[in-house]
Amino acid sequence: MMKSLKKKALTLVIASITTSLAWSNSGVAPGAPGIDHHWSSASKTGIGTANSKQSKVWFSLVDGIVSEVYWPQIDMAQITDLQFMVSDGKTFFDEEKKHTEHEIRSLNKKTLAFEQVNIDRERKYEISKKIVTDPTTNSLLLKVTFKAYEDNLGLFILLNPAVSNTGLYDYAEATKDTLFAWDDRAKYDNGTNHVAQYQALTASIPFKRTSAGFVGKSDGWQDLNDNYRMDWNYRYANNGNVALTGQLDLPSKAGEYTFTIAIGFAEDKAKAQQTANNSLKKSFGTALSLYNQQWNNYCNGLEDLSSESFDNGALYYASAMVLKAHEDKTYNGAMIASLSVPWGQSQFDKDSGDQRGILPGSSADGYKDGPIGYHVVWPRDLYQVATAFLAAGDQHTAKEALSYLKEVQFKAEDGNWQLCGNSVSKKGSFPQNFWLSGQAHWQGMQLDETAMPIVLAWRLWKEGVISPASYYSSFVKPAADFVAKVGPWTDQERWEEASGISPSTISAAIAGLIAAADFADHQGDKEAARSYRLKADLWADGIADWSFTHQGELGDGQYYQRTEGAEYCHSSYNPDDDSILYIANGGGQHLERNVMDGGFIELVRFGVKSPFDTSITKTLENYEQAIKVETPNGPGFYRYNHDGYGEKLGGSDYTGQGKGRLWPLLTGERAHLEIAKKQNVDHYIHAMEKFANEGNMLPEQVWDKAEGPYQFGEGTGGATPLAWSHAEYIKLLKSKREHRIIDTPDIVAERYQGCMTTVNVHYDAGWGNSIAIRGEAELLNWKEGAPARWTEGNVWRLTLPQQTSSFKMKALINDKTWQKQENFTVKPCKDNHFWPRF
């Protein structure tokens, strides 16, 4: 056997020497600029990067091949895809992605190293690839084994670059030993918004021939598809959607052949080539060993939650690594939502805008940027991920996330929001989402994205990770002031489509204000602490009046709406009125009271409501009927009824309108409600594990019926992996272990699920007037009144949680005109009613 292998190796060397003398590349490929550039499928079966700051390369895997590769930041794609092609030169040509059966294996459950195995359906050949990044430099490595079961099979590699996050302006050069790509920005290198970015692909064995071309016109796929042979040998393809092809110099005899592919990335051509060559000089096994060791060390430092799972911790450790891999290595703590472009095959660069320059934080540079997909930071998703790190025991990365949020938080000089005709300073708030540099992308204002970072800061403080003095005045107070000023209304709720009052948003806002009050008390800012608590108490008391309908069309008609007041900027809210909700993505127009989502669960999760509160139990009954689908893999839930964000009805790609499918993260969210009720959640955990694909990647959405192009209960063309989905799974395991919702701030639950003292003042104060309460309770005084909330029947209501002793009070009109009677006496933990005279 050893003799046979040596003979094959000698044959390989002789063949390569002979053929390398027989050809050369020349000329420029025709067909510029190629067909329109689009991205690859978002249904990733694996993603990876070294757990090392020395290597700033990320990869993704789909359909048996390497898909988008990123460098030097996690939001900067450089490659669309990389795959092999096989031909016998006479009768067939196969594309690895389309003509083989795919299998993916994790090399162990505590690493993001994968092996892809692709077998020809006719069993003529097999291609296996182990994929990692070099932990010591900026290169991608593939250890390839080609098993040819027939003679005369040629193996070709096809590289489709997308330099600097777009395939519109790329250049390619094919030399005898290296395939290069860069883009048009290189001619402006060192300009204000420009920097050259190069990639170089080389192999541990020679190429028999290489060629550059334009995708769909003169690339290697077109060449082989023409006559099953590689006839073209263009050296250059200039300024367009380019591809590079190389035929590996393998013997013609059937056999098993192993070699390594390296792709180096750098700011100049020579350095990119050197980077690739340096990685090739090392043993692949050495790089793999270090890569695995780094991830194994990370996983071994986490709390082991395997016993709470039903797959021996496979999805748990995959989830933790997926989240860690979504962190950028230049901007510490910055984590994007997904290393994918949802429905990428239908996302074209020509349809995108000029978003940014290539230098971090630079302005638009005149070049279209590729569709961003989910390669930006959402503060809400970052909160979910950071709290998952806390659940897993990684306090360091959670702290990094908070530090990053502090850096990108809006300052006074960042201008104003225009909200409901009012100009409101952005100070303390956050962009809807943003590039890693903090540069805003989408322009909406989401109140929960300002409140959640306060809760994260509070949790890190209570775990002893940060000092309150370092964050209160510079971070927490500006955020809390913004929430108190703008809320309870939000420009967009968590699904980023509707304004108004949303149960999910207001839950985060209340928790944020109560957490901020705790900070304020600690720092001696008693006035701010009182103000935050009074505002939060008013909202907590009002949420049901504002958004719980009794006249909905779903179930028995009693439930929390998705949002109230979305038709226009309401100053008052009536969940039983006929206001219209305009649903995005082709969802149509519906009465607000006829649309619900799972946002009410956040009221329990943030501690504002007990899971046994009547409004919660009634909503849950109707939610299960209207939003839940039982799949073969377990229960799934829609974002809301009439959702249009998903594939079209027949299953073709979403391109602006469609039908929303089931979101696995909502299965985890639903399970947390059962944890609050001290119920078993094993079937929800089972479901989330089954929703994950063969690479243990959790999708954004799973298919919702037995018919169609996808499997019922399995991932669709939406973002996979979705960081939020993985975060939800980790927190579910931890909550199961703790027998409580770990996300619930105890100071919120203790405040709103214990003694509640309410004051109800019955008085018609007249249009434009209000009632305030002064007294001797904890949050009251005789100098400044606390505002009461108007309710139906001209009843003004003030709730004082945790007020356990009786006290004296008076009502005032506009906090100026005192009631004529003597002080009223308020009984603790009771619903008190008074009829003042003025």
N, C-alpha and C positions, 0 to 999 in steps of 0.2 A: 504493500500500500504506500509506504514512504517513497519507494522507488518511482512508483507511478506519479505521485504528486510532484516529485522533483522533475520528472520528465515533462510534465505539463508546464511547470514554471519555466523550464528552459525553452520550450516551444513558444511560450508567451513572449519571452525576451527576444528570441530570434525573429519572430513575426513582427514585433514592434520595430526593430531596427530596420528590417527590410522595407516595411510599408512607410516608415517615416521619411524615407528618402524619395518616395514616389509622388509626392503631391505638395502643393503649396496653395495658399489662399491669395486671392487678388480681387480687386474691384469693389464696387459698392452695390449692395443688393437693390433690386428694383422693388416697386410696389409701395413706396413711401406714401403716407405715414402708417400704412397697415390698417386693419379694421379697428373699430372703436374698442378701446381698452375697458375691460370690466374685471371684477375681482372674483375670487373663488368662493365656493360654497361656505356658508357660515357653520355648517354642521361638523365642527371640528371633533375629531376623535382623540386628539391629544394636543397639548401645547407644552412648550418647555423653554428653559433657559438655565444657565448655570446659576447656582445660588452664590454668586460672586460678583462683586462690583468691577472686577477686572474684565469681565466679559459682558458686553452690552449688546448682545444678540439674543433675539427671541425667535422661536419658530412655532408653526402650527401645522397640524396634520389633518388631512381629510381625504376620503375616497382612495386610500392606499398610497397617497403621495404627500410630499411636502407642499404646503400651501404658503400663505403669507409669512415672510421672514422680515424682522424688524431690526433696525440699527440706526443711530446710536441711542435712540429713545424708543420707548414702547409705543409711541403714537406715530412712528415714522417707518412705514413699510418700505422695503427695498426690493422685494420679490413677490410676484403674484403666485407663481407655482413652479415646481421643479419635479420632473418625472422622467421615467424611462420609456423608450419605445423599442419594439422588437420587430425584426423583419427577417425573412429568409432570402430576401433579394429577388424573389420570383413570384411567390403565390399569396403572401399575406403581409400585412403591416398591422401591428397591435399597438394601442396606446395603453399604457399601464393603468391609467385611471378608469378607462372604459371597458377594457377587455379582460380583466382579471377578477378573480374572487379575492376579497380583501380580508385580512385578519390583522389585528393590532394587539400587541402584548406589552404590558409594562414590565420592565426588566426586574423590578421588585416594587412592592407597594409603597416604599418610602423613597421613591425617586421619580423624576419626570423624564427618565430615559425610556424610549420606546423602541420596539421592533415592529416594523410593518412587513407582513408576508403576503405577497401577491402571487397567486397561482393562475396560470392560463387555464381557461375553461376547458380547453382541449388537451391539457396536460403536456404541452410542448416544452414549457419552461416554468421556472419559479424564480421570483426576485424577492430577496429579503434584505431589509435595510435596518440597521441600528442607527438611531439619530440622537445626537447630543450637540451641545455647543462646547467649544474648547473653553474650559473654566479659566484659562490664563490669558486669553486674547479674544479678539473680535472675529471669530470664525465659526462657521457651521460645519459639522463633520457627519458624514454618512459612511458607515461601514457596510459595503454592499456585497452580497453573495448572489451570483447569477448561476442558476442550475439549468443548463441547456440539456434537454432530454432528446434533442435531435441535432444532427450536424448542420452546419452552415447558418446558424442563427446569429444575426448581428444585433448588438445592443447599443442603443443611442441614448444620450442624455439631452433633455430639452429644458432649457432655462428661460423662463419668461420674467424678465426684470420689471420692476415698477419703481425706478430710482426716485428717491425723495418723495415717496407717497403718491406717485402718479405714473401712469404709463404713456403719457402724451408726448413727452419730450426726450425720450431715451436715445442713447447712442450705444452701439455694440461694436466690438471688435473681436474677431475670432483668429487667434494665432495657433501655431502648431500645438502648443502645450497649455494655453490658457484662454478662457472665455472671459472677456471684460465687458462691463456695462457702466455707464455714467449718464448724466443727463445734461441738458442745455445750460443749466445754471453754472456748469464748470467754467464757462467762458467769462463769467462774472465773479469768479472766485475771489474771496476777501472783500467783496462789496458789502454794503450795509446789511442787506437782507440775504446774502448768498453765501454758500459754501459748497465746495465740490464734494460729492459723495460717490465713491467708486466701489465696485465689487469685482472680484476675480475668482473664477472657478477653475480648479485644476484637479488632477487625479493622480493616484499613486502609480498608475500605469499610463502609457502613452495613449493619445488619440490616434485613430487611423486616419480620420479627417475631421475638419470642423468647418462651420459656416455660420455667418450672421445673416439675419433676414428680418422681414417685417411680418408680424403676425397676420395670418390669413392670406398672405400674398406670396412671400418668398422665404418662409421659415422652414425649419426641418420637417415639421409635420406635413406641410404641403409637398415638400420634396419626396418624402417616403410614400405619401399617399398617391403620388403621381405614377410611380413605377416600381415601388417597393425597394428602391435603391437610393442611396445618398449621392446624388450627382452634383449638387451645387456646392461651391466652395467660395462664397463671398466673404471678403475680409471685414467689410464694414456695412453697417446699417445706421443711417444718420437721421436723428431727430424724428422719432415716431414711436409707435408701439412695436418694439423689437423683440426678437427671440434669438437665442443662441443654441446651436446644436453641435454635439460632438459624438462621433462614433468611437466607442472604446475599442482598443486594439486587443481583441480576444481571439484565441484560436478558433478555427472553424469546426473543430471536433466537439461533439457532445461532452459535457463535463461540468464540474463545479469550479467556479472562479470567484475569487474574493479580492476586492480592492477597496480603496478609500477615496471618497470625494471630499474636497474641502472648498469652502467659499469664504474668502476673506473680505472684510470691509474696512475701508480707510478713506482718508481725505485726499489721497492722491493715488494714481494708478500703480506706481511702483510699490508703494506701501501695502496696498490691497493684495498685490501678488505675493509680496514677501510674507504677509500675515498668513495667507493660505498655505504657502510653502512651508513656513515654520510649523504650522499645525500638522502638515503631512509628515514632516520629519519625525514627529513624536509617534510613539505607538498609540494606535487608537485605544487599545486596552488601558494605557496609562491615563489618557484623557477621560475615558469612561469611568475608570476607578475613582479618579478625583471628583468627577461630576457626581457620581453616586454617593461618595463619602460626604460631600457637602450637603446633599439633600437628606441623607440618612442622619447626619448630625442634627440638622434642623428638626426633623420629625422626632428624633429621640429626646429633644428638649421640650416637646409639647406634652400637655396632659394627655394620657392615653384614654381616649373615650371609646375604644374598640368594643368594650363589653356592652355598650349601649346600642351597638349596631347589630345587623344581621348578616354582614358580609366580612366579619373579622377585621373591621376597621379599614377596608380597602377604600371605600368612598370617603371616609373621614380624612385619611392621610392625603388622598388625592385632592380633596377640597382645600385642605390647609396649604398644600403646595401650589395649587392653582391660584389661590388668593395671594400668596407670597410672590408668585411669578408675575402677577399683574401689577406689581410695584415697579415704578421706574427706578433706574440706577443712577440717574443724575439728580432728579428731584426726589429726594428721600421722602417716603410717605405718600407720594402721589400714586394713586391706583386707578387705572381705567376700568370701565364697566365690563368690557369684554375684548379679548384679542381676536375679534372677528368683525366682518362687515355683514350685517343681516341681509339675507338674500343677495349675496355678493355677485352671483352670476348675472343679476339684473341691475347692478349698480355700475353706472358708467361715469368715467372721469369727465367726459364732455358735458355732463349735466351738472357738475359740481361748480362751486364758486372759487374765487381766489381768496383763501382763508388767511394765509400767513406766509411769512418768509421761512426759510429753512433754519436760519439761526434761531435758537430758542428765544421766544418772546418777540421776535421781529415782526414787523407789519407785512401786509400782503406784498408779494414781490413781482406780480405781473404774470405768474404762472398759476393755472388752475391747480387746486389741491384735490386729491382724490376724495371720494366720499368718506366722511370720517367714520362711518359705522359707529361703533361704540368705543372708539379710541380716544375718548375724552373723560374727564373726571366730573362726576356728579357728586355734590356733597352728600346727598342722601345715600347713594350707593357706597360712598366712602365710609359713612357712618356705619352702615350695615357690615361692611368688611372689617372695619376697625374693632367693632364690638365682637365680631367672630374671632378675631385674634385674641381678644381678652378671654373669650370662652375657652379657647384652645391653650391659653397660658402664655401667649406671646405678647407680653406687655410692651416690649421694645417697639415692635412694628406699629402697635396701636398708638403709642406715644409719637412716633414719627408721623403718623397720619394727622394727629392733632397739631403738631408743629407745622406741618405743611399747610393745613387749613388756616392757621394763624398768619402765615405768610401771604396767602392769596385772598384773605378777607378784604372786602372793599373798605377803603379809607374815605375820608371826607372829600379828598381831592378827586375821587373817581366819579363825581357827578351825582345826578339825581335819577331816581325812577319816576316815570310818569304813570301814576296809578289813579284811575278814576277821576281824572281831571286835576289831580293834585301832584305837585312836584315834591318828592320825598327824597331826602339825602340817602344815598346808598350806604353810608357809613355803617359798618357792623354786619351788613348782609353779604350774600355771595351770589356770583353769577349762577344762572340755571345750570350750566355746565361750562367747562373751560379746558383749554389746552394745558399741558403740563406746566407751562410757564405762568399760568394764572390768567392768561389772555382769554376773555370771555368768548364763547362761541354762540350758543343760542341766548336769546335776550329776555327770557321770561324771569319772573320773580316768584319763587316758591318758598313760602314762609317756613315750611318744615325743614328746608335745607339751611335755614339760619338757626332754627331751634335745636335741631339734632346735634350740631357740634357743641352746643352748650352742655347737653346731656353727656356727650362723650367726655368733655373736659371734667365734668363732675365725677363721672365714674373713675377716671384716671386719678383724680384727686383722692377719692375715697379708698382707692387701692394703693395709695402712697407713691404713685408714679410721678406726679407733678405737685408743685406747691401752688396753692391758690393765689398767692401774691404775684406769681409769674404770669398769671392768665386773667385775673379778674378785670383790672382796669383797661388792659390792652386788647382783650379778646371777648371775654364773657359779657361785660357791661355794654359795649357797643352793640353786640348781637341782641342782648335782651332788650335794650332800649328800642331797637328796630322792631323786634317782635311785638313789644307792647304798643308801639305807636301804630303799626300797620294792621295788626290782627284784630279780630279773628279772621278777617277776610284775607284771601290769598289770590294772587294773580293767576296761579296755576296750582292744582293739587298734585298728588304724587304721580298721576298718570299724565301730567304735563299738558293737559288739554282744556281744562275748564277752570274758571274762576269761581269765587264765592266762598262759602263756609263748607269745609269738608271735615268729616269726623277724623280721618287719618291725620290731616294737617293740624287741626286744632289740638289733637292729643299730644303731638310733639311740641306744639307751642306752649301748652299748659305745663308739660314736664320741663321744658326749657326754662320757663319763668320761675318755677319752683326751685329748680337747681340753681338758677342765677341768684335767687333770694338767699339760698344757703351760702353761696360765695360771698354775697354782699354782707350778710351777718358776720361772717368770719373776718371780713376786711373792715368792719366797723361802719359800713355804709347803710345805716339803719333806715334812712328815708327810701333808698332804692329798694331795699328788701321788702318794706311795707308795700310799696307801689307795685312791685312784681307780684306779690301774693294776692293783693286785692284784685288785680287784673286777671290772674289765673283763676281765682275763685269765681269771679263773675262769669268767665267763659265756661268753666266746668259746670256751673249751675245752668248755664244757658244752652248748652249744646243740644240737649234733647228738644227743647222748645224750638230751636232754630232749624234742626235737620231731621227730626224723627217725624215721619208722616204717618197719618192715620187713614189716608185715602189713596194709597198706591194701588197699582193694578197687579202687583205680584203677591201671590199667596193670599193671606188675609188682609193685606194692605197696610200692615203696621211694621215699619222698619226704618232704620237710618238710610237716608238717601246717599247716593254717591257724593253729591254736592248740592247746596242750596244757594240761590242767588247768582247763578251762572249767567243768566240772560243779560244782566247789566249790573252795574255797581250798586247793589242794594244798600240802603242804610238800615233797613229792617228786613226780617226774614220770616217767611211763612211757608213751612214745608207742605201745607195742604193747598196752596194756590196753584194756578195754572201756568206758572212760569215755564219757559221753554229752555231745554238744554240742547245745544248744538254739538253733536258728537263728531269728533274728527275722524279722518280716514274713511269717509263715506258711511259713517254710522247713522246718519240721518238726524231728524229733529224729533225730540220726545219731551214729554212733560218731565220736569226734574223729579217729581215724586214717583215716576215709573222706572227710574234707573237706580240700581243699587250696586255696591261693590263690597269688598271685604274690609273696607277701611274702619268699620265699627270695631273690629278686633283690636285695632291699635288703642282704642279707649281702655281696653283691659290691659294690653301689653305695656302701656305707659303708666298704668296704675290709676287712671282717672275714674274708671268704673269697675265694679265688681263683676265677675263673670256671671253672677246670679242676678244682677240688676235686670229688672223687667224689660227695659228697652233692649238690652243685649240678648236675652233669651228669645224675645219675640222676633228680633231681627234674624237671629241664627236660624230659626225654623224656616223663614222665608228664603234666606240665603241658600240653605241646603237644597231647597226645592228649585230655585231659579238659576243658580250659578254653578252648582256641582254637577260633575259628570263622573260616573263610575267607569273607569277604564279597566282593561285586563291587568294593568299594573297597579291599580289602586285609585283612590279618589283624586280627581283633578278639579280645578276651579278656574273659571274665567275671571278676567280682571273686572268686568262688569257686563251686564246684558247690553247688546247692540254694539259691542266693541268691534271696530273695523281694522285693528292693527294685527294683521296676519295674512296668510295666503288667501287668494281669491277662493270663491266657493268650490271650484273644481280642484283646487290645490296648487295652481300655478303661483309663481312668486308674487309676493306683495310688491306693488310699485306705487303705492299711494292710497289704495283702497283695498279692502279685503274683509276678512272675518277673523276676529281675534280667537286664538285657541287657548288651551289650558296652560297655566303657568305653574310649574313645580314649586316655585318659592311660595305660592299661595297655599299649597298643601302643607308646607312647613308652618306657615302663618296660622292656618286653621288648627294645626296640632297644638300650637302654643295655647290656644283658648282651652283645649282639653286639659292641658297641664295645669292651667289656673284652676280648673275644676277638680284637680286631683284624679283625673281619669287616665286610662291606659292609652298610649299614643303609638304603640308598636306598629299598627297597620299603616299609619302615616309615614313612619320611618321606612318600613318595607317599600311603600310606594315611591318615595323619593329615591331609594336605592335602585329600584327597577326603572325609574325614569332616566337614570344615567345611562349613557351608551357604553359600548364595549371598552372604551378608553377611560371610563369613569368620569366623563365630562357631563355635567348637568346642563340641560338646555334652558333657554328662555321659555320656550313653549313646546308642548307636546300635542300630537294630533288627537282630535276630539271625536272621531267616529270610526266605524269599521271600514268604510269605503274611502277611496282616495289614494293618492300617490305615496302616502306615508303610512306607517304602521300605527294602529290605534294604541295610544298611550306612549308613543315614542317620539323622539325629537323631530321638529320640523326645520324649515329653512331659516328660522330666527337665530339669534345669537347663541352659540354654544362654544365654549362654556360661558355662562353668565355668572359673574362674580357674586351677585346678590343671591342667586340660587344656592351656590356652594356655602355662602355665609349662613343662610337660613338653615341649611342642614347641620352645620357645625353647632349652631346655637340650639337647635332642637335636641341634639344628643346631650349637650351640657345641661339644658333645662330638664331633660328627663332624669339625668343623674341627680340634680339638685332638688327635684320635686317642686320646682317653682320656675316662673319665667325669669330667666337671668337678666333680661333686658329691663325689667321693671325697677325703676328707682324707688327704693323703699320710702323715701320721704314723700313721694307723690301718693303711693298707695295708702300710707298711714294717714295722710291728710284728708283724702277723699273717700275712704272706705271705713271711717270710724264715726265719731260723734259729729253730726252736722246741725249747726244752729242756724235757723233762717229767720229773717225779719221780713215780713210782708206788710208794706204800707199801702193802704187802700186810699188812693186820692187821685183825682183828675187834675194834674198840674197844668194842663193846657198845652197847646201846640208850642214846641220849641223849648219847653221847660223840663226840668228834671228834679228828682228827689235825691238828697244826700242824707247820710246818717252820721251823727256824731254821738260819741258815748265813751264808755270806760272799758271796753273790751280790748283784747290783745291788739287787734289791728285798728282800733278806733281811738279817737281822742276828742277833746272838746274844742280844738282849734281849727281842724280841717276835716271836712266830711268825707266819707267814703261813698262813691257813687253807687246808687241802687240801679238795678236793671228793670226796665219797663217790661211787663208781661200783659197778656190779654186781660181785659177787664179793668184797665188802669190800676193794676197792682204793681207796686215797685218793690223789687225783691233784692235782698242782700243775704248772701250765705257766708257764714263764718265757721269754717271747718276747725275742729279741735278746740272749740270754745266750750269748755266743760264747766264753767261757773256762770251764774246769773249776773246780769249787769244792767245799768241804766242807760237810756238812749233818748235822743230826740231826732225828729225828722225836720229837714229844712228844704225849702224850695230853692233850687239853684245854689245850694249851700250858703244862702244869705238870709232868707226869711224863715224864722224859727216857728215851730208849732206853738200854739197857744197853751196847750195843756201842760201839766207837770210831766216830768220824765216818765217814759214807759219803762217797765221792767221786762227784760227778756229772759226767758227760761232756757237753760242750756239743753242742747241736743233735742230741741223741739222745733216745730213749725209754728212761729209766733205771728199773730195778725193784729194790726193796729189801724185805727181810723183817726188820724190827726185832724185838727182844725187849724186854719191859718187866718 
